[in-house]
Amino acid sequence: MGLVKLRIRELAEEKGWTLKEVSSRSGVPYTTITTYARSPGMATVDVTALIKLARTFDVAIEELIEVIEE
């Protein structure tokens, strides 16, 4: 199973948003945002959160995910 990293921090910086703003705009709990943003690699991610985050950043899900290990 591969590991993925979410590009939340990078995308937020591009928009000039804090992680709290990302949480507020997306409806994804702040604790989830910080967990995803700080994790060096995850095996599982909540798909609903991914969809909300991709919509918030106006990117495709593929642009939100960075595969770090296959």
N, C-alpha and C positions, 0 to 999 in steps of 0.2 A: 504494500500500500504506500502511496506517495504522500509527501507532505506539501502543504501549501502555505503561503504567507499572503495575507491580505494587505494591499497597498493603501490602507486607510490613512495612515499618517502622511504619506506623500501626496495623496489626492487632496487631503484637507489643507495642507500647506499651499498647494497650487491655488486653492480657492480663497486662502486667507482665513480659514475657519479653525477654531479650536475643536478638540474632540467632544467637548460639551455641546458645541454648536452642531456638530455632525449628529450627535445623539438626538438633539432637539428637532433637527430638520428631517431625520430619517424615521424617528419613532422607535429606534433600536435602543434598548437600555444602555446607559453610560457604562455600566460595568462590563457589558458585552463588548462595547466599542473598545474600551481600554484593554480588555483581554485580547481581542483580535489584533489591535494595533501593536501591542507589546510582544506578542508571541513570535518566536523565531521560526516556528513551523508547527502546523496543526494537521492532524489526520482527519478531523471532522469539523464541519462548520454548519451552522443553521442556514439552510437554503432560503428560508423566508427573510432572514437578516441580510443575506447576500443580495437578494432582489431589491430590498428596500435601500440598501447602500448604493447599489448600482444606479438606481433611479435618482437617488439624492445627488450623486456625483455626475449624473447624466453620462454614464459610460456603460459599455457592455460588461456583463459579468466577467468575461475573459480578461478585460482590462483591469479588473479589480483583484484578480488572482494571479499570484506569482508562484509557479511550481518550483520548489526548491529541491525536491528529491522524488524520484520516480521509483 
